[in-house]
């Protein structure tokens, strides 16, 4: 055996694999079902139990973003920089992409010192978040498509029409999973609108869903007809590929639509994606190491046939993940601009790691290339396939397109937020549009509550100003609006009662004061006012009861003691009244 690698009974190939009957499984039934096909059956209960019993959604999100999302970038980097032949082939991409991508990330979220040095007038822009969101979705789509192709190729299926329909099916699955998910559309819309792109409303979303539904149905019909055609031609259906598509489609749908918390949904699918990726990289590198031997590269030692090396592989992933885990707090928003200067550099590094992962995976896993195909299919000497090289100018054109999109997003966001007054107005419009677009999403409901509270405060201030100017009649409408918008607005109910009392409407005033007392039973002011309204209505017993209830909670209230003393005195109970009046004087209030 070549130095550095040894035979692995799970992934080894014999000398006659070229003529052996193709195996449907990538490794084995147990391995494929555990790591690729039925993983969601373990993920769903594990995450839900953790979220309900031990961890808040923000804590789950932080752990998963670190140990699954960021962590699974490292195996891809191992493949890029540890495979000597691959690195030699794409040397300039692997050398030039990291500084370029890191600079791109810094352009969107520059640390304070860097922004000052280059006179950059912003600390954070949201366009990078939108790029990561869109590219990340495409990346997940292509990973599923890649596994579907592997399962077909392992059975000798090279039909191009089927391959195109597989890709169309994955595209329909993931696009529908985004468009028909209120939680995902909330995230997409937030990223778009915070980047300065035009707002759209629920009607536009409904129209988009109709279009996606029609196109998705057409893809499913075409896919079904193709399966029927294959069956009629005597080509057995690939059950493993269809199981993968069904499991991924259901799980992506579940994570985005059926789960109630967007953070939990994101966490679940990230775990699934990362488990698949980490597992296939390990298997691929084991096979490559076996074939290439010492020529594999500097990481050959990591893929020896020893359990300790698998432990080292997982430990390396955990170590890379821990950078994110130990430098962030639950609920941190990477692109909020409110992190300290040192951590902004880490924000750019995390974003660069994601972009590089997406970029590298776009060309290092092409099954059309013999080396990649042979190690994924666990065979050698198969049918020749042409390697598809992307011309340098075409590749450069893709980079120019990415940079042009980034520049447009920077320009769009800067155009909307160039002036502080415009920025404030734009932010209010964005919040209102988000609340209207997906009203069932918890985050949208919280935004709606905040907007109603803000509107209620403005209405309350208008009513209070009118009341202070002596215009009680005009104050009624804004104060009533305030309590409708925010039924928990104590001061609005209190001032509404005052306005109604000024208009000689004690019955209505008593209702407003009663709501104020219910909201803040610890504040004597509302109880004194309620008792005053009840006295005007001739309800002496009710007024006395109100005051005594208040004193039971606030025995040292001078207002309550004084008011109850006066009431008792006026009702002919001077001896009892004297005690309350004396107590009020001791507390600093007398006639």
C-alpha positions as CSV (number, residue, x, y, z in Angstrom):
1,X,0.0,0.0,0.0
2,X,1.2,3.6,-0.6
3,X,2.4,5.4,2.4
4,X,-0.1,7.5,4.3
5,X,-3.3,5.5,3.3
6,X,-4.5,2.0,4.0
7,X,-7.4,-0.2,2.9
8,X,-10.8,0.6,4.3
9,X,-13.2,-2.4,4.0
10,X,-16.1,0.0,3.6
11,X,-14.7,2.1,0.8
12,X,-12.1,0.0,-0.8
13,X,-12.2,-1.2,-4.4
14,X,-10.9,-4.4,-5.9
15,X,-8.9,-4.6,-9.0
16,X,-11.8,-5.7,-11.1
17,X,-14.3,-3.0,-10.0
18,X,-14.5,-1.9,-13.6
19,X,-16.3,-5.0,-14.5
20,X,-18.2,-5.5,-11.2
21,X,-21.9,-5.1,-11.0
22,X,-22.7,-1.5,-10.1
23,X,-23.9,-1.0,-6.5
24,X,-26.9,1.2,-5.9
25,X,-25.6,2.4,-2.5
26,X,-22.9,5.0,-2.2
27,X,-21.4,3.1,0.7
28,X,-23.9,0.7,2.3
29,X,-27.6,0.7,3.1
30,X,-27.1,1.6,6.7
31,X,-24.6,4.4,5.8
32,X,-26.7,5.9,3.1
33,X,-29.9,5.8,5.1
34,X,-28.3,7.3,8.2
35,X,-26.3,10.1,6.6
36,X,-28.0,10.9,3.3
37,X,-31.6,9.7,3.0
38,X,-33.4,9.4,6.3
39,X,-31.4,11.8,8.5
40,X,-34.4,14.1,9.1
41,X,-36.1,11.4,11.1
42,X,-33.4,11.8,13.8
43,X,-32.9,15.6,13.3
44,X,-36.5,16.7,13.9
45,X,-37.1,15.1,17.3
46,X,-33.6,15.9,18.5
47,X,-33.8,19.6,17.7
48,X,-37.4,20.0,18.9
49,X,-36.6,18.3,22.2
50,X,-33.5,20.5,22.7
51,X,-35.5,23.6,21.9
52,X,-38.4,22.7,24.2
53,X,-36.4,21.3,27.2
54,X,-33.0,23.0,27.4
55,X,-32.3,25.7,24.8
56,X,-33.9,28.8,23.5
57,X,-34.3,29.1,19.7
58,X,-31.5,31.7,19.6
59,X,-29.2,29.2,21.4
60,X,-30.1,26.4,19.1
61,X,-29.5,28.7,16.1
62,X,-26.0,29.8,17.4
63,X,-24.9,26.2,18.0
64,X,-26.1,25.0,14.6
65,X,-24.8,28.0,12.7
66,X,-21.4,27.3,14.3
67,X,-21.1,23.6,14.4
68,X,-23.1,22.7,11.3
69,X,-23.2,25.7,9.0
70,X,-19.7,27.1,9.5
71,X,-18.2,23.8,10.5
72,X,-19.0,22.0,7.3
73,X,-17.0,24.6,5.3
74,X,-13.8,23.0,6.6
75,X,-14.2,19.6,4.8
76,X,-14.6,21.5,1.5
77,X,-11.4,23.5,2.2
78,X,-9.7,20.2,3.0
79,X,-10.7,19.0,-0.4
80,X,-9.6,22.2,-2.1
81,X,-6.2,22.6,-0.4
82,X,-5.4,19.1,0.7
83,X,-5.9,17.3,-2.7
84,X,-2.6,18.0,-4.5
85,X,-3.9,17.3,-8.0
86,X,-7.0,19.4,-7.5
87,X,-5.0,22.3,-6.1
88,X,-2.5,22.2,-9.0
89,X,-5.3,22.3,-11.4
90,X,-7.1,25.3,-9.8
91,X,-4.1,26.9,-8.1
92,X,-5.0,30.5,-9.1
93,X,-8.6,30.2,-8.1
94,X,-7.6,28.8,-4.7
95,X,-5.0,31.5,-4.1
96,X,-6.8,34.6,-5.4
97,X,-10.4,33.9,-4.3
98,X,-9.8,34.1,-0.5
99,X,-8.4,37.7,-0.4
100,X,-10.9,38.9,-3.1
101,X,-13.9,37.4,-1.2
102,X,-12.7,38.7,2.1
103,X,-12.3,42.2,0.6
104,X,-15.8,41.9,-0.7
105,X,-17.1,41.0,2.7
106,X,-15.2,43.9,4.3
107,X,-16.8,46.3,1.7
108,X,-20.2,45.5,3.1
109,X,-19.4,45.4,6.8
110,X,-16.1,47.4,7.4
111,X,-14.7,47.6,10.9
112,X,-14.6,51.1,12.2
113,X,-10.9,51.7,11.7
114,X,-11.0,50.4,8.2
115,X,-14.0,52.5,7.4
116,X,-12.2,55.6,8.7
117,X,-9.0,54.8,6.9
118,X,-10.8,54.6,3.5
119,X,-13.4,57.2,4.3
120,X,-16.3,54.7,3.9
121,X,-19.5,56.3,5.2
122,X,-21.2,53.1,6.4
123,X,-20.5,50.5,9.1
124,X,-22.8,47.8,7.6
125,X,-24.9,47.2,4.5
126,X,-27.4,44.3,4.1
127,X,-26.6,43.4,0.5
128,X,-24.1,40.7,1.5
129,X,-26.8,39.0,3.5
130,X,-29.0,38.9,0.4
131,X,-26.1,37.4,-1.6
132,X,-25.4,34.8,1.0
133,X,-29.1,33.9,1.2
134,X,-29.6,33.5,-2.5
135,X,-26.3,31.7,-3.1
136,X,-26.8,29.5,-0.1
137,X,-30.2,28.3,-1.4
138,X,-28.6,27.5,-4.8
139,X,-25.8,25.7,-3.0
140,X,-28.2,23.5,-1.1
141,X,-30.2,22.8,-4.2
142,X,-27.1,21.7,-6.1
143,X,-26.0,19.4,-3.3
144,X,-29.2,17.5,-3.5
145,X,-29.0,17.4,-7.3
146,X,-25.4,16.1,-7.0
147,X,-26.5,13.2,-4.8
148,X,-29.4,12.4,-7.2
149,X,-26.9,12.2,-10.1
150,X,-24.6,10.0,-8.1
151,X,-27.3,7.5,-7.5
152,X,-28.2,7.4,-11.2
153,X,-24.6,7.1,-12.3
154,X,-24.0,4.3,-9.8
155,X,-26.7,2.3,-11.7
156,X,-25.2,3.2,-15.1
157,X,-27.8,5.8,-15.9
158,X,-26.3,8.5,-18.2
159,X,-29.5,9.9,-19.8
160,X,-29.2,13.7,-20.2
161,X,-33.0,14.3,-20.3
162,X,-33.3,12.6,-16.9
163,X,-30.4,14.7,-15.6
164,X,-32.0,17.9,-16.8
165,X,-35.3,16.9,-15.2
166,X,-33.5,16.0,-11.9
167,X,-32.1,19.5,-11.9
168,X,-35.5,21.0,-12.8
169,X,-37.1,19.0,-9.9
170,X,-34.5,20.3,-7.4
171,X,-35.0,23.8,-8.6
172,X,-38.8,23.5,-8.2
173,X,-38.4,21.9,-4.8
174,X,-36.2,24.7,-3.4
175,X,-37.9,27.6,-5.1
176,X,-41.3,26.4,-3.9
177,X,-39.8,25.8,-0.4
178,X,-38.8,29.5,-0.3
179,X,-41.8,31.1,-2.0
180,X,-44.5,29.1,-0.2
181,X,-42.8,29.6,3.2
182,X,-43.9,32.6,5.1
183,X,-40.9,32.4,7.4
184,X,-38.4,32.2,4.4
185,X,-40.2,35.0,2.5
186,X,-40.0,37.2,5.6
187,X,-36.3,36.7,5.6
188,X,-35.9,37.2,1.9
189,X,-38.1,40.3,1.9
190,X,-36.2,41.7,4.9
191,X,-32.9,41.2,3.2
192,X,-34.1,42.7,-0.1
193,X,-35.8,45.8,1.5
194,X,-33.0,46.5,3.9
195,X,-30.7,46.4,0.8
196,X,-32.8,49.2,-0.7
197,X,-34.7,47.1,-3.3
198,X,-38.3,48.1,-4.1
199,X,-41.0,47.1,-1.7
200,X,-43.8,44.7,-2.7
201,X,-47.0,43.7,-1.0
202,X,-49.1,40.5,-0.3
203,X,-50.8,40.7,-3.8
204,X,-47.4,40.4,-5.5
205,X,-46.5,37.5,-3.2
206,X,-49.8,35.8,-4.1
207,X,-49.1,36.2,-7.8
208,X,-45.6,34.8,-7.4
209,X,-46.9,31.8,-5.6
210,X,-49.4,31.2,-8.4
211,X,-46.7,31.3,-11.0
212,X,-44.4,29.0,-9.0
213,X,-47.3,26.6,-8.4
214,X,-48.0,26.4,-12.1
215,X,-44.4,25.9,-13.1
216,X,-43.8,23.4,-10.3
217,X,-46.8,21.4,-11.4
218,X,-45.4,21.4,-15.0
219,X,-42.1,20.1,-13.7
220,X,-43.7,17.4,-11.7
221,X,-45.8,16.3,-14.7
222,X,-42.8,16.2,-17.0
223,X,-40.8,14.3,-14.4
224,X,-43.6,11.8,-13.9
225,X,-44.0,11.3,-17.7
226,X,-40.2,10.7,-17.9
227,X,-40.4,8.0,-15.2
228,X,-43.2,6.4,-17.0
229,X,-41.2,6.4,-20.3
230,X,-38.2,4.8,-18.5
231,X,-40.4,2.1,-17.0
232,X,-41.9,1.3,-20.4
233,X,-38.4,1.0,-21.9
234,X,-37.6,-1.5,-19.2
235,X,-35.3,0.8,-17.2
236,X,-36.1,0.2,-13.5
237,X,-36.9,3.3,-11.4
238,X,-34.1,4.5,-9.1
239,X,-35.8,4.2,-5.7
240,X,-32.9,5.6,-3.8
241,X,-32.8,8.8,-5.9
242,X,-36.5,9.3,-5.5
243,X,-36.4,8.6,-1.8
244,X,-33.7,11.3,-1.5
245,X,-35.7,13.8,-3.5
246,X,-38.9,13.1,-1.5
247,X,-37.1,13.3,1.9
248,X,-35.3,16.5,1.0
249,X,-38.4,18.1,-0.4
250,X,-40.5,17.2,2.6
251,X,-37.9,18.3,5.0
252,X,-37.2,21.6,3.3
253,X,-40.9,22.2,3.2
254,X,-41.3,21.3,6.9
255,X,-38.4,23.5,8.0
256,X,-39.7,26.5,6.1
257,X,-43.4,26.2,6.4
258,X,-44.6,23.8,9.0
259,X,-42.2,24.7,11.8
260,X,-43.3,27.7,13.8
261,X,-39.9,29.3,14.5
262,X,-37.7,30.4,11.6
263,X,-34.5,29.9,13.7
264,X,-35.5,26.3,14.5
265,X,-36.4,25.6,10.9
266,X,-33.1,27.0,9.6
267,X,-31.2,25.0,12.2
268,X,-32.8,21.7,11.2
269,X,-32.0,22.0,7.5
270,X,-28.5,23.2,8.2
271,X,-27.8,20.1,10.2
272,X,-29.1,17.9,7.4
273,X,-27.0,19.7,4.8
274,X,-23.9,19.6,7.0
275,X,-24.2,15.9,7.9
276,X,-24.6,15.0,4.2
277,X,-21.6,17.1,3.2
278,X,-19.2,16.0,6.0
279,X,-20.1,12.4,5.4
280,X,-19.5,12.4,1.6
281,X,-16.2,14.4,1.9
282,X,-14.9,11.8,4.4
283,X,-15.8,8.9,2.0
284,X,-14.5,10.7,-1.1
285,X,-11.2,11.5,0.5
286,X,-10.8,7.9,1.9
287,X,-11.3,6.6,-1.6
288,X,-9.0,9.2,-3.2
289,X,-6.3,8.6,-0.5
290,X,-6.5,4.8,-1.2
291,X,-5.9,5.4,-5.0
292,X,-3.5,8.3,-4.9
293,X,-1.4,7.2,-1.9
294,X,1.3,9.7,-1.0
295,X,0.3,11.7,-4.0
296,X,-2.9,12.7,-2.3
297,X,-1.3,15.6,-0.6
298,X,-0.5,17.0,2.9
299,X,-3.7,15.7,4.5
300,X,-3.2,12.1,3.6
301,X,-2.5,11.2,7.2
302,X,-6.1,12.3,8.1
303,X,-7.8,9.7,5.9
304,X,-6.0,6.5,7.1
305,X,-7.9,3.4,8.0
306,X,-8.1,4.2,11.7
307,X,-11.1,5.2,13.8
308,X,-8.8,7.8,15.5
309,X,-8.5,9.6,12.2
310,X,-12.3,9.9,11.9
311,X,-12.2,11.4,15.3
312,X,-9.5,13.8,14.3
313,X,-11.5,14.7,11.2
314,X,-14.6,15.5,13.4
315,X,-12.4,17.3,16.0
316,X,-11.0,19.6,13.3
317,X,-14.5,20.5,12.1
318,X,-15.5,21.2,15.7
319,X,-12.4,23.3,16.3
320,X,-13.1,25.4,13.2
321,X,-16.8,25.7,14.3
322,X,-15.8,26.9,17.8
323,X,-14.5,30.2,16.4
324,X,-18.0,31.2,15.6
325,X,-19.5,29.6,18.7
326,X,-17.2,31.3,21.2
327,X,-17.1,34.7,19.6
328,X,-20.9,35.3,19.4
329,X,-23.9,35.5,21.6
330,X,-27.3,34.0,21.1
331,X,-29.4,36.5,19.1
332,X,-26.4,38.2,17.5
333,X,-27.1,39.6,14.1
334,X,-24.1,39.4,11.9
335,X,-25.0,42.3,9.7
336,X,-26.5,44.6,12.3
337,X,-23.4,46.8,12.5
338,X,-23.7,46.9,16.3
339,X,-20.8,44.5,17.0
340,X,-17.5,45.8,18.3
341,X,-14.6,46.6,16.0
342,X,-12.7,43.4,16.6
343,X,-15.7,41.2,16.0
344,X,-16.5,42.9,12.7
345,X,-13.4,41.4,11.3
346,X,-14.7,38.0,12.3
347,X,-18.1,38.8,10.7
348,X,-16.2,39.4,7.4
349,X,-14.3,36.2,7.9
350,X,-17.4,34.1,8.5
351,X,-19.1,35.7,5.4
352,X,-16.0,35.0,3.4
353,X,-15.9,31.4,4.6
354,X,-19.5,30.9,3.3
355,X,-18.8,32.5,0.0
356,X,-15.7,30.5,-0.6
357,X,-17.5,27.3,0.3
358,X,-20.3,28.1,-2.2
359,X,-17.8,29.1,-4.9
360,X,-15.4,26.1,-4.5
361,X,-18.3,23.6,-4.4
362,X,-19.4,25.0,-7.8
363,X,-16.5,23.3,-9.5
364,X,-14.6,20.8,-7.3
365,X,-17.4,18.2,-7.2
366,X,-18.4,17.9,-10.9
367,X,-19.1,14.3,-11.6
368,X,-18.4,14.9,-15.3
369,X,-14.7,14.9,-14.4
370,X,-13.1,11.4,-14.2
371,X,-11.3,11.7,-10.9
372,X,-14.3,13.1,-9.1
373,X,-16.7,10.6,-10.7
374,X,-14.5,7.6,-10.0
375,X,-14.2,8.4,-6.3
376,X,-17.9,9.2,-5.8
377,X,-18.9,6.1,-7.7
378,X,-16.2,3.9,-6.1
379,X,-15.0,2.5,-9.4
380,X,-12.2,2.9,-12.0
381,X,-11.9,2.4,-15.6
382,X,-15.5,3.3,-16.3
383,X,-16.9,4.9,-19.4
384,X,-14.9,7.9,-20.4
385,X,-16.4,11.3,-20.0
386,X,-15.2,14.6,-21.3
387,X,-14.1,17.1,-18.6
388,X,-15.9,20.3,-19.0
389,X,-13.5,23.2,-18.6
390,X,-14.9,26.6,-18.1
391,X,-13.0,29.1,-20.3
392,X,-11.0,31.6,-18.4
393,X,-13.0,34.5,-19.9
394,X,-16.3,32.9,-19.0
395,X,-15.1,32.3,-15.4
396,X,-13.9,35.9,-15.2
397,X,-17.3,37.0,-16.5
398,X,-19.0,35.2,-13.6
399,X,-16.8,37.0,-11.1
400,X,-17.6,40.3,-12.8
401,X,-21.3,39.5,-12.6
402,X,-20.9,38.8,-8.8
403,X,-19.0,42.1,-8.3
404,X,-21.6,44.0,-10.4
405,X,-24.4,42.6,-8.3
406,X,-22.5,43.6,-5.1
407,X,-21.9,47.1,-6.5
408,X,-25.6,47.5,-7.4
409,X,-26.7,46.4,-3.9
410,X,-24.3,48.8,-2.3
411,X,-25.5,51.6,-4.5
412,X,-29.2,50.8,-3.9
413,X,-28.9,50.7,-0.2
414,X,-26.8,53.9,-0.1
415,X,-29.3,55.7,-2.3
416,X,-32.2,54.9,0.1
417,X,-30.3,55.7,3.3
418,X,-28.3,58.7,2.1
419,X,-30.2,61.1,4.4
420,X,-31.1,60.4,8.0
421,X,-34.7,61.6,7.5
422,X,-35.1,59.4,4.4
423,X,-33.5,56.5,6.3
424,X,-36.0,56.8,9.2
425,X,-39.0,57.0,6.8
426,X,-37.6,54.0,4.8
427,X,-37.2,51.9,7.9
428,X,-40.8,52.6,8.9
429,X,-42.0,51.6,5.5
430,X,-39.9,48.4,5.6
431,X,-41.3,47.4,9.0
432,X,-44.9,48.1,7.9
433,X,-44.4,46.1,4.7
434,X,-42.9,43.1,6.5
435,X,-45.8,43.1,9.0
436,X,-48.3,43.1,6.1
437,X,-46.5,40.6,3.8
438,X,-46.4,37.6,6.2
439,X,-48.7,38.4,9.1
440,X,-48.6,34.9,10.6
441,X,-44.8,34.8,11.1
442,X,-44.0,35.5,14.8
443,X,-41.4,38.2,13.8
444,X,-44.0,39.9,11.7
445,X,-46.5,39.8,14.5
446,X,-43.9,41.4,16.9
447,X,-43.3,44.1,14.3
448,X,-47.0,44.8,14.0
449,X,-47.2,45.1,17.8
450,X,-44.3,47.5,17.8
451,X,-45.8,49.6,15.1
452,X,-49.2,49.7,16.8
453,X,-47.4,50.7,20.1
454,X,-45.6,53.5,18.2
455,X,-48.8,54.7,16.6
456,X,-50.6,54.6,19.9
457,X,-47.9,56.7,21.6
458,X,-48.2,59.3,18.8
459,X,-52.0,59.4,19.2
460,X,-51.6,59.6,23.0
461,X,-49.2,62.5,22.7
462,X,-51.7,64.4,20.4
463,X,-54.6,63.8,22.8
464,X,-52.5,64.8,25.8
465,X,-51.4,68.0,24.1
466,X,-55.0,68.9,23.3
467,X,-56.2,68.0,26.8
468,X,-53.5,70.2,28.3
469,X,-54.7,73.1,26.1
470,X,-58.2,72.7,27.5
471,X,-59.7,71.1,24.4
472,X,-61.1,67.9,25.9
473,X,-63.5,67.4,23.1
474,X,-60.8,67.3,20.4
475,X,-58.7,65.1,22.7
476,X,-61.2,62.2,22.8
477,X,-60.6,60.9,19.2
478,X,-56.8,60.6,19.4
479,X,-57.0,59.1,22.9
480,X,-59.6,56.5,21.8
481,X,-57.3,55.7,18.9
482,X,-54.4,55.2,21.2
483,X,-56.3,52.7,23.4
484,X,-57.6,50.8,20.3
485,X,-54.0,50.5,18.9
486,X,-52.5,49.6,22.3
487,X,-55.1,48.1,24.8
488,X,-52.3,48.0,27.4
489,X,-51.6,51.8,27.3
490,X,-52.2,52.8,30.9
491,X,-51.7,56.5,30.4
492,X,-53.9,56.7,27.4
493,X,-56.8,55.2,29.4
494,X,-56.1,57.6,32.3
495,X,-56.1,60.7,30.1
496,X,-59.2,59.5,28.2
497,X,-61.0,59.3,31.5
498,X,-59.9,62.8,32.4
499,X,-61.2,64.1,29.0
500,X,-64.5,62.4,29.5
501,X,-64.8,63.8,33.0
502,X,-64.1,67.2,31.6
503,X,-67.1,66.7,29.2
504,X,-69.3,65.6,32.1
505,X,-69.5,62.0,31.0
506,X,-68.7,60.2,34.3
507,X,-70.1,56.8,33.2
508,X,-67.8,56.6,30.2
509,X,-65.0,58.0,32.3
510,X,-65.5,55.3,34.9
511,X,-65.1,52.7,32.2
512,X,-61.8,54.2,31.1
513,X,-60.5,54.5,34.6
514,X,-61.5,50.9,35.3
515,X,-59.3,49.7,32.4
516,X,-56.5,51.8,33.8
517,X,-56.9,50.3,37.3
518,X,-56.9,46.8,35.7
519,X,-53.6,47.6,33.9
520,X,-51.9,49.1,36.9
521,X,-53.6,48.2,40.2
522,X,-50.4,49.3,42.0
523,X,-50.9,53.0,41.0
524,X,-53.2,55.0,43.3
525,X,-53.9,57.7,40.8
526,X,-56.2,55.6,38.7
527,X,-58.2,54.3,41.7
528,X,-58.7,57.9,43.0
529,X,-59.9,59.0,39.6
530,X,-62.2,56.0,39.3
531,X,-63.7,56.7,42.7
532,X,-64.3,60.3,41.7
533,X,-66.2,59.2,38.6
534,X,-68.3,56.7,40.7
535,X,-69.1,59.5,43.2
536,X,-70.4,61.7,40.4
537,X,-72.6,58.8,39.4
538,X,-73.9,58.5,43.0
539,X,-72.4,55.1,43.5
540,X,-70.9,55.8,47.0
541,X,-70.5,52.1,47.9
542,X,-68.6,51.4,44.7
543,X,-66.4,54.4,45.3
544,X,-65.6,53.4,48.8
545,X,-64.9,49.8,47.7
546,X,-62.5,51.1,45.0
547,X,-60.6,53.2,47.6
548,X,-60.4,50.4,50.1
549,X,-59.2,47.9,47.5
550,X,-56.5,50.4,46.6
551,X,-55.4,50.8,50.2
552,X,-55.2,47.1,50.6
553,X,-52.4,47.2,48.0
554,X,-50.9,50.6,48.8
555,X,-51.6,51.3,52.5
556,X,-49.1,54.2,52.5
557,X,-50.7,56.1,49.7
558,X,-51.5,59.7,50.9
559,X,-54.0,60.2,48.0
560,X,-56.0,57.1,48.8
561,X,-56.1,57.8,52.5
562,X,-57.1,61.4,52.0
563,X,-59.8,60.6,49.4
564,X,-61.3,57.8,51.5
565,X,-61.2,60.1,54.6
566,X,-63.1,62.8,52.8
567,X,-65.7,60.3,51.4
568,X,-66.3,58.9,54.9
569,X,-66.6,62.4,56.4
570,X,-69.1,63.4,53.8
571,X,-71.2,60.3,54.4
572,X,-71.4,61.1,58.2
573,X,-68.7,58.8,59.5
574,X,-66.4,61.4,61.0
575,X,-64.7,59.2,63.6
576,X,-63.6,56.7,61.0
577,X,-62.7,59.4,58.5
578,X,-60.4,61.1,61.1
579,X,-58.1,58.1,61.1
580,X,-57.6,58.2,57.3
581,X,-57.2,62.0,57.2
582,X,-54.7,61.9,60.0
583,X,-52.7,59.1,58.2
584,X,-52.8,61.2,55.0
585,X,-51.4,64.2,56.9
586,X,-48.6,62.0,58.3
587,X,-47.8,60.9,54.7
588,X,-47.6,64.5,53.5
589,X,-51.1,65.3,52.2
590,X,-53.7,67.4,54.1
591,X,-56.5,69.8,53.4
